[in-house]
């Protein structure tokens, strides 16, 4: 039996989420502060981030 090289390509969708407390007059102002950049989100490597992976597509073919 012969050996054949194949390539597998997987496309994932990654979702990261974090819940933080923000000082603001109300929820709208809290969200607006983070969205506008006035309030910095936690660092990328903050351990409170939760990450989920969903396989969207997989292709197999010759390399």
Secondary structure, 3 states (H helix, E strand, C coil): CCCCCEEEEEEEEEEEECCCCCCCCCHHHHHHHHHHCCCCCCCCCCCCCEEEEEEEEEEEEEC
